Amino acid sequence: MSDRENEVLIDQQANAIRIALQRIVLLRETGPKSAAWQRARIKTMWRLQQQLTADTKQHQVNDYDE
C-alpha cells in the first residue's frame, strides 16, 4: 500500500469515528432516558474520543518519521 493510500485510509477511519461520535452525542436528545443507557452512551463517547485522539497522534508520529 502506498503512503497516499495509507493516508486516505487513515483519514477515512478518522472521519468514520467523528461521525459515530456525533451520532452518539445526538442520542442524548433522542435515545432512551434511563441512567444505565446514558452511562453506556457516555462510555462509548469517551472511547471514541480516545480512539480518535490516539489515531491522530499516531498519524502525526508517522508524518514526523518520514
C-alpha positions as CSV (number, residue, x, y, z in Angstrom):
1,M,0.0,0.0,0.0
2,S,1.4,3.4,-1.0
3,D,1.8,6.2,1.5
4,R,-1.0,8.1,-0.2
5,E,-3.4,5.2,0.0
6,N,-2.5,4.7,3.7
7,E,-3.1,8.4,4.4
8,V,-6.5,8.2,2.7
9,L,-7.4,5.1,4.7
10,I,-6.4,6.9,8.0
11,D,-8.5,9.9,7.0
12,Q,-11.5,7.7,6.2
13,Q,-11.2,6.0,9.6
14,A,-10.9,9.2,11.4
15,N,-14.0,10.6,9.6
16,A,-16.0,7.4,10.5
17,I,-15.1,7.9,14.1
18,R,-16.1,11.5,14.1
19,I,-19.4,10.6,12.5
20,A,-20.0,7.9,15.2
21,L,-19.1,10.4,17.9
22,Q,-21.5,13.0,16.5
23,R,-24.3,10.4,16.4
24,I,-23.7,9.2,20.0
25,V,-23.8,12.8,21.2
26,L,-27.1,13.4,19.4
27,L,-28.6,10.3,21.0
28,R,-28.8,12.3,24.3
29,E,-31.8,14.0,23.0
30,T,-33.4,11.2,21.0
31,G,-32.3,8.0,22.8
32,P,-33.7,6.3,25.9
33,K,-33.6,8.3,29.1
34,S,-32.6,5.5,31.6
35,A,-29.5,6.2,33.7
36,A,-27.9,2.9,32.6
37,W,-28.3,3.8,28.9
38,Q,-26.9,7.2,29.4
39,R,-23.8,5.8,31.2
40,A,-23.2,3.4,28.3
41,R,-23.6,6.3,25.9
42,I,-21.0,8.4,27.8
43,K,-18.6,5.4,28.0
44,T,-18.9,5.0,24.2
45,M,-18.4,8.7,23.6
46,W,-15.2,8.7,25.7
47,R,-13.9,5.5,24.0
48,L,-14.5,7.0,20.5
49,Q,-12.8,10.3,21.6
50,Q,-9.8,8.4,22.9
51,Q,-9.6,6.3,19.8
52,L,-9.7,9.5,17.6
53,T,-7.0,11.1,19.7
54,A,-4.8,8.1,19.6
55,D,-5.2,7.7,15.8
56,T,-4.4,11.4,15.3
57,K,-1.3,11.1,17.5
58,Q,-0.1,8.0,15.6
59,H,-0.7,9.7,12.3
60,Q,1.4,12.7,13.5
61,V,4.2,10.4,14.6
62,N,4.2,8.7,11.3
63,D,4.4,12.0,9.5
64,Y,7.3,13.1,11.7
65,D,9.2,9.9,11.0
66,E,9.1,10.4,7.2
